[in-house]
Amino acid sequence: MRYGFAAGLCARVVAAGLWVLPAVWDAVAAEPASCAMPQDRFDFEPKFPKMLAALDKGEAVTIVVIGGGSTAGRAAGAADRAWPARLASVLAQRFPKARVAVLNKGVARNTARDMVARFETDVLAHKPNLVIWETGIVDAVRGTDLDEFREDLQTGIDQLKAQVPEMMLMDMQFSRRSNLISHFSLYLVLMRGAADVNDVALFPRHEIMRGWSESRIFDFDVKGQDEMRVLAVRLYDCIGKGVADFVTRRDPVGALR
């Protein structure tokens, strides 16, 4: 089972015209986030040896992230505070000799099918070493037919596996309101199944965020404007660090950075 970000947070932040002020960002960035993820949770997920080898050698590495509004970073007010930007920052710190570029191709309200239609121009044209495909929430909210969603996932996976060295999926954000969406859990199950059948890694964002919520590391039910701004920035920082840990996992015989 997988988990996601408080439903409606992004919409409320943008609708209210809220932007994360530099002072807020500095305060959050300085605050040590207790959001580490145990590595053994991901032992069954495929790793990314080609990209990791390129990073170790100090080569140029391009990662394309295609997804929806949570990838674009709307809740944080700017793309440089979205989790792909935090991913880029962490990788640059860990591999200072490598030239790492993380391209954010998040577009709000995109279904899986919408994203597949953008693959040629927004993903493949950049010849990435790794593609991270975040999807599912819009399909779940709109009630996309489950067979259609499965077919769209498979079409996208087939296209990426045929044309890029490595790829991974990322599932939806957690929200207590997601339980109100009919068959929400089935979309998560379909993503897990697609990842397993195709031997593709899946970053379990929904599960991770649910764990943070249950552990009270994050309160996704905050309502104050300042609290929502801080929550968005801190969450994206933690997701970015988590994805960096996920994509740079090593075999047990290797030293984990």
Backbone as CSV, one residue per row, in Angstrom:
resi,resn,N_x,N_y,N_z,CA_x,CA_y,CA_z,C_x,C_y,C_z
1,MET,0.846,-1.185,0.000,0.000,0.000,0.000,0.888,1.243,0.000
2,ARG,0.479,2.289,-0.754,1.272,3.485,-0.879,0.489,4.719,-0.394
3,TYR,1.172,5.847,-0.073,0.518,6.994,0.565,0.761,8.376,-0.130
4,GLY,0.252,9.698,0.121,0.367,11.009,-0.580,0.189,12.325,0.224
5,PHE,0.404,13.614,-0.230,0.400,14.932,0.438,-1.028,15.412,0.688
6,ALA,-1.258,16.170,1.739,-2.625,16.536,2.102,-3.396,17.048,0.896
7,ALA,-4.465,16.353,0.523,-5.246,16.704,-0.656,-5.798,18.101,-0.490
8,GLY,-5.672,18.886,-1.536,-6.175,20.245,-1.497,-5.167,21.260,-1.022
9,LEU,-4.036,20.814,-0.447,-3.037,21.767,0.053,-2.516,22.611,-1.083
10,CYS,-2.108,21.956,-2.147,-1.559,22.666,-3.302,-2.579,23.655,-3.837
11,ALA,-3.828,23.212,-3.999,-4.864,24.064,-4.559,-5.110,25.269,-3.664
12,ARG,-5.149,25.041,-2.344,-5.407,26.136,-1.419,-4.269,27.140,-1.411
13,VAL,-3.030,26.646,-1.472,-1.877,27.545,-1.462,-1.860,28.419,-2.694
14,VAL,-2.065,27.784,-3.871,-2.018,28.537,-5.119,-3.204,29.487,-5.217
15,ALA,-4.407,28.990,-4.852,-5.601,29.820,-4.956,-5.492,31.053,-4.072
16,ALA,-4.841,30.888,-2.941,-4.698,32.006,-2.015,-3.570,32.941,-2.402
17,GLY,-2.822,32.581,-3.461,-1.724,33.405,-3.905,-0.552,33.391,-2.959
18,LEU,-0.376,32.275,-2.254,0.682,32.199,-1.255,1.979,31.759,-1.886
19,TRP,3.058,32.368,-1.480,4.376,31.993,-1.966,5.292,31.819,-0.768
20,VAL,6.203,30.907,-0.859,7.119,30.655,0.247,8.167,31.761,0.277
21,LEU,8.159,32.553,1.318,9.093,33.652,1.429,10.494,33.141,1.708
22,PRO,11.528,33.882,1.262,12.904,33.456,1.529,13.149,33.171,3.000
23,ALA,12.571,33.971,3.895,12.790,33.754,5.327,12.220,32.419,5.774
24,VAL,11.055,32.075,5.226,10.450,30.788,5.562,11.324,29.665,5.042
25,TRP,11.771,29.798,3.795,12.625,28.760,3.212,13.904,28.589,4.015
26,ASP,14.541,29.718,4.401,15.777,29.634,5.171,15.541,28.936,6.505
27,ALA,14.421,29.232,7.150,14.124,28.616,8.440,13.917,27.121,8.295
28,VAL,13.198,26.721,7.246,12.940,25.300,7.035,14.214,24.570,6.650
29,ALA,15.004,25.187,5.767,16.239,24.550,5.324,17.204,24.352,6.477
30,ALA,17.168,25.290,7.440,18.080,25.191,8.577,17.596,24.174,9.603
31,GLU,16.319,23.857,9.564,15.750,22.936,10.547,16.084,21.494,10.163
32,PRO,16.694,20.715,11.051,16.971,19.319,10.728,15.676,18.524,10.617
33,ALA,15.401,17.990,9.436,14.159,17.248,9.210,14.343,15.788,9.587
34,SER,13.563,15.327,10.543,13.670,13.940,10.991,12.813,13.054,10.092
35,CYS,13.201,12.967,8.834,12.385,12.248,7.865,13.210,11.201,7.115
36,ALA,14.186,10.634,7.786,15.019,9.623,7.141,14.189,8.374,6.848
37,MET,14.588,7.665,5.787,13.907,6.437,5.393,14.877,5.273,5.483
38,PRO,14.521,4.212,6.200,15.431,3.068,6.319,15.697,2.422,4.981
39,GLN,16.973,2.193,4.685,17.355,1.641,3.388,16.782,0.247,3.161
40,ASP,16.658,-0.531,4.222,16.210,-1.906,4.020,14.753,-1.978,3.561
41,ARG,14.032,-0.878,3.649,12.657,-0.852,3.157,12.630,-1.036,1.646
42,PHE,13.733,-0.697,0.983,13.755,-0.705,-0.480,14.616,-1.821,-1.054
43,ASP,14.960,-2.800,-0.239,15.861,-3.851,-0.704,15.323,-4.597,-1.918
44,PHE,13.995,-4.700,-2.032,13.409,-5.476,-3.124,13.298,-4.662,-4.406
45,GLU,13.543,-3.358,-4.346,13.401,-2.526,-5.540,14.664,-2.578,-6.403
46,PRO,14.486,-2.638,-7.742,15.663,-2.596,-8.623,16.478,-1.336,-8.390
47,LYS,17.790,-1.449,-8.556,18.691,-0.317,-8.365,19.015,0.331,-9.711
48,PHE,19.915,1.316,-9.692,20.243,2.106,-10.876,21.759,2.111,-11.092
49,PRO,22.329,0.964,-11.435,23.794,0.866,-11.517,24.428,1.738,-12.595
50,LYS,23.726,1.956,-13.701,24.310,2.754,-14.791,24.458,4.215,-14.372
51,MET,23.412,4.763,-13.789,23.498,6.149,-13.356,24.492,6.307,-12.220
52,LEU,24.492,5.367,-11.278,25.405,5.442,-10.145,26.851,5.376,-10.610
53,ALA,27.126,4.536,-11.611,28.489,4.449,-12.152,28.900,5.774,-12.781
54,ALA,27.975,6.411,-13.502,28.282,7.698,-14.124,28.548,8.764,-13.067
55,LEU,27.787,8.752,-11.991,28.014,9.705,-10.905,29.374,9.473,-10.259
56,ASP,29.702,8.216,-10.012,30.993,7.884,-9.399,32.163,8.344,-10.264
57,LYS,32.002,8.284,-11.581,33.068,8.668,-12.514,33.120,10.167,-12.753
58,GLY,32.179,10.906,-12.197,32.168,12.351,-12.393,31.679,12.773,-13.752
59,GLU,30.837,11.969,-14.371,30.336,12.266,-15.707,29.108,13.170,-15.635
60,ALA,28.671,13.620,-16.802,27.424,14.386,-16.891,26.250,13.431,-16.762
61,VAL,25.317,13.771,-15.902,24.145,12.933,-15.671,22.897,13.807,-15.771
62,THR,21.963,13.360,-16.596,20.695,14.074,-16.752,19.561,13.203,-16.239
63,ILE,18.786,13.756,-15.325,17.598,13.091,-14.800,16.394,13.921,-15.201
64,VAL,15.421,13.297,-15.843,14.183,13.990,-16.181,13.077,13.484,-15.262
65,VAL,12.404,14.409,-14.608,11.271,14.074,-13.744,10.005,14.559,-14.432
66,ILE,9.123,13.635,-14.780,7.859,14.015,-15.399,6.735,13.647,-14.442
67,GLY,5.837,14.585,-14.221,4.783,14.339,-13.256,3.750,15.437,-13.262
68,GLY,3.032,15.575,-12.143,1.954,16.534,-12.023,2.326,17.738,-11.182
69,GLY,1.309,18.301,-10.502,1.529,19.521,-9.737,2.476,19.359,-8.573
70,SER,2.498,18.170,-7.958,3.401,17.971,-6.822,4.849,17.878,-7.276
71,THR,5.062,17.508,-8.533,6.414,17.532,-9.102,6.809,18.956,-9.463
72,ALA,5.861,19.695,-10.025,6.131,21.082,-10.385,6.445,21.936,-9.159
73,GLY,5.953,21.527,-7.999,6.252,22.252,-6.768,5.340,23.430,-6.512
74,ARG,4.109,23.344,-6.992,3.195,24.478,-6.866,2.968,24.880,-5.414
75,ALA,2.861,23.907,-4.528,2.570,24.228,-3.125,3.697,25.005,-2.470
76,ALA,4.919,24.836,-2.972,6.067,25.547,-2.410,6.259,26.905,-3.053
77,GLY,5.542,27.170,-4.137,5.571,28.495,-4.738,6.606,28.707,-5.810
78,ALA,7.528,27.759,-6.009,8.560,27.940,-7.019,9.219,26.603,-7.318
79,ALA,9.638,26.433,-8.566,10.244,25.170,-8.984,11.541,24.883,-8.235
80,ASP,12.259,25.931,-7.825,13.529,25.686,-7.140,13.326,25.211,-5.707
81,ARG,12.084,25.139,-5.246,11.785,24.584,-3.934,11.021,23.272,-4.049
82,ALA,10.808,22.801,-5.264,10.147,21.522,-5.481,11.125,20.391,-5.197
83,TRP,10.592,19.171,-5.026,11.479,18.070,-4.654,12.513,17.733,-5.735
84,PRO,12.234,17.903,-7.046,13.315,17.638,-8.015,14.513,18.569,-7.827
85,ALA,14.262,19.817,-7.452,15.369,20.746,-7.198,16.155,20.316,-5.971
86,ARG,15.464,19.828,-4.952,16.157,19.340,-3.766,16.951,18.083,-4.094
87,LEU,16.406,17.230,-4.946,17.139,16.048,-5.414,18.439,16.467,-6.090
88,ALA,18.359,17.453,-6.969,19.550,17.930,-7.670,20.590,18.457,-6.694
89,SER,20.141,19.200,-5.686,21.059,19.771,-4.703,21.778,18.686,-3.911
90,VAL,21.034,17.667,-3.473,21.639,16.586,-2.691,22.646,15.805,-3.539
91,LEU,22.283,15.488,-4.769,23.207,14.735,-5.626,24.472,15.539,-5.925
92,ALA,24.320,16.848,-6.105,25.490,17.691,-6.351,26.424,17.700,-5.145
93,GLN,25.862,17.665,-3.945,26.679,17.636,-2.737,27.388,16.291,-2.580
94,ARG,26.694,15.212,-2.906,27.270,13.881,-2.716,28.258,13.509,-3.813
95,PHE,28.064,14.064,-4.992,28.924,13.736,-6.127,29.428,15.038,-6.753
96,PRO,30.302,15.763,-6.057,30.714,17.093,-6.514,31.451,17.098,-7.853
97,LYS,32.030,15.977,-8.248,32.742,15.939,-9.527,31.810,15.695,-10.712
98,ALA,30.629,15.192,-10.431,29.670,14.914,-11.499,28.915,16.193,-11.877
99,ARG,28.457,16.232,-13.117,27.648,17.364,-13.585,26.211,16.872,-13.671
100,VAL,25.457,17.155,-12.615,24.100,16.623,-12.490,23.070,17.676,-12.892
101,ALA,22.181,17.297,-13.802,21.065,18.156,-14.194,19.771,17.393,-13.950
102,VAL,18.878,17.979,-13.168,17.562,17.391,-12.933,16.535,18.313,-13.572
103,LEU,15.877,17.841,-14.614,14.915,18.642,-15.363,13.505,18.360,-14.849
104,ASN,12.827,19.398,-14.426,11.488,19.273,-13.848,10.443,19.482,-14.943
105,LYS,9.741,18.415,-15.287,8.700,18.466,-16.311,7.328,18.180,-15.698
106,GLY,7.087,18.765,-14.548,5.798,18.608,-13.893,4.770,19.559,-14.464
107,VAL,3.591,19.041,-14.758,2.471,19.853,-15.256,1.231,19.470,-14.461
108,ALA,0.615,20.430,-13.821,-0.550,20.146,-12.988,-1.700,19.566,-13.794
109,ARG,-2.464,18.686,-13.142,-3.682,18.091,-13.680,-3.437,17.188,-14.886
110,ASN,-2.253,16.652,-15.026,-1.952,15.694,-16.093,-2.290,14.282,-15.651
111,THR,-2.978,13.550,-16.487,-3.188,12.121,-16.260,-1.969,11.359,-16.753
112,ALA,-1.940,10.060,-16.494,-0.849,9.238,-17.017,-0.809,9.316,-18.537
113,ARG,-1.968,9.298,-19.166,-2.009,9.375,-20.629,-1.477,10.705,-21.129
114,ASP,-1.814,11.795,-20.431,-1.300,13.115,-20.806,0.223,13.129,-20.759
115,MET,0.777,12.501,-19.738,2.231,12.506,-19.587,2.900,11.663,-20.673
116,VAL,2.331,10.518,-20.978,2.896,9.684,-22.042,2.940,10.467,-23.351
117,ALA,1.923,11.270,-23.594,1.884,12.078,-24.814,3.006,13.107,-24.845
118,ARG,3.542,13.456,-23.667,4.637,14.434,-23.591,6.020,13.796,-23.603
119,PHE,6.086,12.494,-23.563,7.381,11.822,-23.444,8.359,12.253,-24.539
120,GLU,7.908,12.285,-25.770,8.816,12.547,-26.887,9.532,13.881,-26.740
121,THR,8.778,14.932,-26.427,9.371,16.268,-26.358,9.939,16.608,-24.978
122,ASP,9.249,16.192,-23.932,9.654,16.600,-22.587,10.639,15.644,-21.925
123,VAL,10.745,14.435,-22.438,11.614,13.442,-21.801,12.695,12.945,-22.752
124,LEU,12.292,12.266,-23.791,13.259,11.586,-24.656,14.184,12.553,-25.388
125,ALA,13.709,13.737,-25.692,14.533,14.718,-26.401,15.771,15.110,-25.606
126,HIS,15.741,14.923,-24.290,16.869,15.313,-23.434,17.880,14.182,-23.228
127,LYS,17.587,13.025,-23.787,18.478,11.855,-23.676,18.925,11.620,-22.225
128,PRO,17.973,11.408,-21.343,18.313,11.286,-19.909,18.966,9.967,-19.545
129,ASN,19.764,9.997,-18.490,20.296,8.766,-17.892,19.220,8.050,-17.091
130,LEU,18.336,8.834,-16.486,17.277,8.291,-15.635,16.021,9.113,-15.823
131,VAL,14.875,8.421,-15.880,13.575,9.092,-15.911,12.802,8.689,-14.666
132,ILE,12.276,9.679,-13.969,11.402,9.446,-12.823,9.998,9.861,-13.248
133,TRP,9.077,8.902,-13.237,7.702,9.168,-13.685,6.770,9.139,-12.481
134,GLU,6.289,10.317,-12.080,5.341,10.453,-10.970,3.943,10.588,-11.540
135,THR,3.035,9.712,-11.149,1.696,9.757,-11.733,0.692,9.069,-10.809
136,GLY,-0.594,9.125,-11.201,-1.628,8.374,-10.512,-2.711,9.201,-9.854
137,ILE,-2.356,10.327,-9.226,-3.346,11.042,-8.423,-4.473,11.610,-9.272
138,VAL,-4.164,12.191,-10.422,-5.209,12.788,-11.253,-6.140,11.706,-11.798
139,ASP,-5.555,10.576,-12.180,-6.382,9.465,-12.653,-7.322,8.982,-11.553
140,ALA,-6.795,8.897,-10.322,-7.631,8.446,-9.205,-8.745,9.438,-8.917
141,VAL,-8.425,10.725,-8.907,-9.424,11.754,-8.627,-10.503,11.774,-9.705
142,ARG,-10.085,11.629,-10.947,-11.047,11.681,-12.060,-11.758,10.353,-12.276
143,GLY,-11.271,9.300,-11.639,-11.905,8.008,-11.810,-11.641,7.379,-13.165
144,THR,-10.429,7.559,-13.680,-10.066,6.915,-14.943,-10.344,5.420,-14.849
145,ASP,-10.913,4.863,-15.899,-11.167,3.424,-15.918,-9.885,2.679,-15.560
146,LEU,-9.988,1.710,-14.670,-8.796,1.025,-14.171,-8.045,0.305,-15.283
147,ASP,-8.760,-0.306,-16.221,-8.088,-0.962,-17.341,-7.360,0.055,-18.211
148,GLU,-7.954,1.222,-18.398,-7.293,2.266,-19.178,-6.043,2.761,-18.462
149,PHE,-6.150,2.933,-17.152,-4.985,3.378,-16.382,-3.863,2.350,-16.484
150,ARG,-4.194,1.082,-16.354,-3.195,0.020,-16.484,-2.536,0.056,-17.868
151,GLU,-3.341,0.228,-18.905,-2.805,0.272,-20.266,-1.919,1.494,-20.473
152,ASP,-2.318,2.634,-19.918,-1.504,3.845,-20.050,-0.164,3.675,-19.342
153,LEU,-0.192,3.079,-18.157,1.061,2.807,-17.451,1.964,1.901,-18.279
154,GLN,1.394,0.843,-18.819,2.197,-0.106,-19.578,2.762,0.525,-20.839
155,THR,1.956,1.343,-21.511,2.437,2.039,-22.704,3.628,2.929,-22.368
156,GLY,3.503,3.674,-21.272,4.592,4.560,-20.875,5.833,3.808,-20.452
157,ILE,5.654,2.743,-19.700,6.801,1.940,-19.260,7.506,1.321,-20.456
158,ASP,6.739,0.777,-21.385,7.342,0.171,-22.585,8.166,1.186,-23.359
159,GLN,7.617,2.381,-23.507,8.307,3.415,-24.277,9.590,3.847,-23.578
160,LEU,9.540,4.034,-22.278,10.727,4.474,-21.558,11.792,3.386,-21.506
161,LYS,11.385,2.152,-21.216,12.367,1.071,-21.128,13.068,0.834,-22.458
162,ALA,12.396,1.134,-23.550,12.991,0.918,-24.871,13.969,2.022,-25.268
163,GLN,13.864,3.192,-24.603,14.630,4.331,-25.105,15.501,5.045,-24.079
164,VAL,15.399,4.689,-22.814,16.264,5.329,-21.827,16.981,4.254,-21.023
165,PRO,18.162,4.563,-20.512,18.938,3.537,-19.793,18.237,3.009,-18.544
166,GLU,17.629,3.894,-17.755,16.997,3.475,-16.504,15.792,4.360,-16.209
167,MET,14.801,3.794,-15.512,13.599,4.546,-15.157,13.066,4.074,-13.813
168,MET,12.199,4.884,-13.227,11.499,4.496,-12.010,10.140,5.161,-11.977
169,LEU,9.229,4.586,-11.219,7.916,5.163,-10.989,7.860,5.780,-9.595
170,MET,6.985,6.748,-9.427,6.681,7.309,-8.108,5.164,7.370,-7.990
171,ASP,4.627,6.847,-6.895,3.178,6.862,-6.747,2.699,8.133,-6.050
172,MET,1.433,8.124,-5.660,0.743,9.331,-5.247,1.139,9.823,-3.854
173,GLN,0.765,11.069,-3.589,0.968,11.632,-2.265,-0.121,11.117,-1.324
174,PHE,0.193,11.142,-0.031,-0.750,10.683,0.987,-1.663,11.810,1.451
175,SER,-2.923,11.458,1.691,-3.877,12.367,2.310,-4.960,11.535,2.964
176,ARG,-5.411,11.977,4.123,-6.517,11.272,4.760,-7.768,11.346,3.885
177,ARG,-7.858,12.381,3.068,-9.010,12.523,2.193,-8.969,11.546,1.021
178,SER,-7.794,10.999,0.743,-7.708,10.078,-0.394,-8.600,8.858,-0.194
179,ASN,-8.870,8.514,1.068,-9.750,7.381,1.335,-11.175,7.642,0.874
180,LEU,-11.500,8.923,0.667,-12.836,9.263,0.197,-12.970,9.093,-1.306
181,ILE,-11.838,8.925,-2.000,-11.865,8.732,-3.445,-12.169,7.279,-3.730
182,SER,-13.199,7.033,-4.515,-13.607,5.665,-4.823,-12.472,4.895,-5.469
183,HIS,-12.165,3.749,-4.925,-11.167,2.825,-5.492,-9.753,3.419,-5.523
184,PHE,-9.472,4.418,-4.666,-8.137,5.032,-4.678,-7.049,3.970,-4.512
185,SER,-7.255,3.061,-3.570,-6.229,2.054,-3.292,-5.951,1.170,-4.497
186,LEU,-6.937,1.009,-5.385,-6.731,0.153,-6.554,-5.729,0.768,-7.533
187,TYR,-5.685,2.082,-7.591,-4.702,2.737,-8.457,-3.292,2.510,-7.911
188,LEU,-3.170,2.520,-6.608,-1.885,2.211,-5.987,-1.484,0.771,-6.279
189,VAL,-2.436,-0.141,-6.175,-2.167,-1.554,-6.444,-1.739,-1.740,-7.895
190,LEU,-2.388,-1.051,-8.814,-2.033,-1.169,-10.226,-0.619,-0.653,-10.486
191,MET,-0.222,0.431,-9.824,1.135,0.945,-10.002,2.160,-0.034,-9.454
192,ARG,1.876,-0.602,-8.272,2.788,-1.596,-7.700,2.901,-2.807,-8.628
193,GLY,1.773,-3.241,-9.165,1.784,-4.382,-10.064,2.556,-4.104,-11.343
194,ALA,2.364,-2.908,-11.917,3.080,-2.551,-13.137,4.581,-2.511,-12.897
195,ALA,4.975,-1.978,-11.747,6.401,-1.935,-11.415,6.972,-3.344,-11.280
196,ASP,6.255,-4.218,-10.586,6.753,-5.574,-10.356,6.833,-6.376,-11.654
197,VAL,5.780,-6.314,-12.463,5.740,-7.090,-13.707,6.846,-6.671,-14.662
198,ASN,7.164,-5.379,-14.656,8.159,-4.853,-15.593,9.550,-4.708,-14.984
199,ASP,9.728,-5.167,-13.747,11.014,-5.056,-13.057,11.500,-3.608,-13.036
200,VAL,10.605,-2.721,-12.645,10.891,-1.290,-12.566,10.794,-0.866,-11.101
201,ALA,11.704,-0.037,-10.664,11.668,0.454,-9.292,10.493,1.400,-9.107
202,LEU,9.883,1.352,-7.927,8.803,2.267,-7.578,9.147,2.931,-6.249
203,PHE,9.192,4.253,-6.252,9.418,4.999,-5.008,8.069,5.140,-4.310
204,PRO,7.909,4.504,-3.140,6.592,4.430,-2.484,6.265,5.680,-1.688
205,ARG,6.060,6.769,-2.397,5.823,8.050,-1.724,4.598,7.992,-0.806
206,HIS,3.541,7.354,-1.289,2.305,7.273,-0.501,2.557,6.581,0.841
207,GLU,3.252,5.458,0.806,3.569,4.719,2.029,4.478,5.515,2.953
208,ILE,5.472,6.141,2.364,6.428,6.926,3.154,5.726,8.079,3.868
209,MET,4.899,8.797,3.119,4.217,9.943,3.709,3.194,9.509,4.751
210,ARG,2.558,8.382,4.531,1.632,7.866,5.541,2.393,7.532,6.832
211,GLY,3.586,6.950,6.657,4.410,6.666,7.825,4.811,7.919,8.562
212,TRP,5.174,8.966,7.832,5.511,10.238,8.462,4.315,10.805,9.221
213,SER,3.127,10.657,8.626,1.917,11.153,9.279,1.629,10.370,10.560
214,GLU,1.701,9.049,10.484,1.404,8.218,11.650,2.435,8.399,12.753
215,SER,3.677,8.722,12.366,4.740,8.957,13.342,4.747,10.397,13.848
216,ARG,3.839,11.199,13.292,3.709,12.606,13.665,4.951,13.422,13.321
217,ILE,5.680,12.953,12.319,6.786,13.753,11.798,6.222,14.916,10.992
218,PHE,5.110,14.663,10.307,4.397,15.695,9.578,2.938,15.679,9.988
219,ASP,2.345,16.862,10.007,0.906,16.990,10.205,0.323,17.530,8.901
220,PHE,-0.272,16.646,8.111,-0.801,17.044,6.814,-2.190,17.684,6.905
221,ASP,-2.689,17.889,8.109,-3.995,18.503,8.293,-3.904,19.960,8.724
222,VAL,-2.721,20.555,8.635,-2.582,21.954,9.043,-3.451,22.841,8.154
223,LYS,-3.928,23.939,8.725,-4.832,24.819,7.981,-4.328,26.253,7.885
224,GLY,-3.473,26.669,8.777,-2.967,28.034,8.724,-2.096,28.279,7.510
225,GLN,-2.135,29.481,6.993,-1.397,29.796,5.771,0.112,29.638,5.968
226,ASP,0.628,30.179,7.067,2.062,30.053,7.317,2.450,28.590,7.506
227,GLU,1.597,27.845,8.224,1.888,26.430,8.451,1.910,25.645,7.148
228,MET,0.982,25.962,6.232,0.952,25.268,4.943,2.199,25.563,4.124
229,ARG,2.676,26.801,4.198,3.885,27.153,3.454,5.080,26.357,3.988
230,VAL,5.215,26.335,5.308,6.320,25.608,5.918,6.220,24.115,5.614
231,LEU,5.011,23.577,5.715,4.798,22.154,5.437,5.226,21.805,4.023
232,ALA,4.815,22.588,3.040,5.132,22.294,1.647,6.635,22.279,1.410
233,VAL,7.324,23.289,1.911,8.768,23.369,1.685,9.503,22.226,2.378
234,ARG,9.129,21.958,3.622,9.814,20.901,4.363,9.537,19.528,3.754
235,LEU,8.282,19.317,3.322,7.947,18.035,2.708,8.748,17.800,1.442
236,TYR,8.816,18.796,0.581,9.560,18.629,-0.665,11.048,18.404,-0.394
237,ASP,11.555,19.053,0.651,12.952,18.834,1.001,13.171,17.375,1.392
238,CYS,12.264,16.831,2.193,12.394,15.446,2.629,12.215,14.465,1.469
239,ILE,11.261,14.733,0.590,11.063,13.862,-0.574,12.295,13.893,-1.464
240,GLY,12.845,15.070,-1.690,14.049,15.167,-2.526,15.201,14.375,-1.956
241,LYS,15.416,14.477,-0.642,16.483,13.709,0.004,16.191,12.215,-0.065
242,GLY,14.920,11.857,0.121,14.551,10.445,0.053,14.782,9.851,-1.322
243,VAL,14.440,10.600,-2.353,14.663,10.118,-3.722,16.155,10.004,-4.006
244,ALA,16.944,10.937,-3.495,18.399,10.858,-3.676,18.941,9.582,-3.042
245,ASP,18.470,9.255,-1.839,18.889,8.010,-1.198,18.451,6.798,-2.031
246,PHE,17.256,6.873,-2.555,16.668,5.759,-3.298,17.433,5.467,-4.584
247,VAL,17.760,6.504,-5.343,18.394,6.278,-6.653,19.887,6.000,-6.545
248,THR,20.481,6.235,-5.368,21.921,5.974,-5.219,22.197,4.776,-4.316
249,ARG,21.182,3.927,-4.110,21.411,2.709,-3.314,22.468,1.838,-3.984
250,ARG,23.259,1.179,-3.162,24.313,0.301,-3.657,24.070,-1.131,-3.193
251,ASP,24.712,-2.050,-3.882,24.666,-3.433,-3.439,25.343,-3.521,-2.073
252,PRO,25.004,-4.513,-1.265,25.566,-4.621,0.092,27.080,-4.600,0.143
253,VAL,27.733,-5.070,-0.914,29.203,-5.115,-0.896,29.794,-3.724,-1.091
254,GLY,28.980,-2.761,-1.598,29.492,-1.422,-1.840,29.290,-0.535,-0.636
255,ALA,30.031,0.524,-0.559,29.886,1.484,0.537,28.774,2.434,0.169
256,LEU,27.812,2.600,1.018,26.680,3.488,0.769,27.092,4.909,1.116
257,ARG,26.861,5.792,0.183,27.226,7.194,0.438,26.256,7.829,1.398
